[in-house]
């Protein structure tokens, strides 16, 4: 049974066979559901707690 992972940025579930994986130099594996999440985290260095469309924002604000 394939495992369903969670996006490292927005927190959405990633269905098997989709998304992308980014491995940092320290060995940490980051999984992203879309290019939007990957660019926001890696290139733009955004904080997911400050963006309304992420699970982490909704969790904090109720």
N, C-alpha and C positions, 0 to 999 in steps of 0.2 A: 504494500500500500504506500503510495507516494505521500510524502509529508507536506503539509501546508505550512509555509513560513509566514512570518509577519514582516511587513515593510519596516526597515530601520528608521525611516523618517516619519511617515504618516501613520503607521500602525495598522494599515489595512491588510487583510489576508492576501497572500500571493498564491494563486492556483498553480498546480504543478505544470511545468513547461512554459511558464511565463516569467517576466521580470528579469532582473540582472543581478549579478553578484560582484561586489567590489571587495578586494582583500587589501587591507592597509599594511603598511610595513611592519607594524608590531604584531601582525598575525590575526587581528580582529576581522571577522567576516561581516560585511554589511550587505543586506539584501534589499533591493528596491523594486517597487511595483511598476514604476514608470520613470521616464527620463526627467520629468518634472521633479520628482523626489530626489533623484540622484544629483541633478544640477543644484537644487536648493541646498542640499547638505554639503556636497564636496566642493563645488566651485564657488557658490555664493555664501557659504558658511552661515546659513540661516538657522535660527532657533525654532524647532517645531512647536514649542510652547507658545510662540507668539503669532502663529498662523492659524486662522479660523478653520481651515479645511483639514486639520490634522486631528487625530484621536487624542493626542497629548494636550491640545488646547481645550478640547471639549471636556476631558477628564478633570482638568484643573478648574474650569469655570462652572461645571455642572451642566 
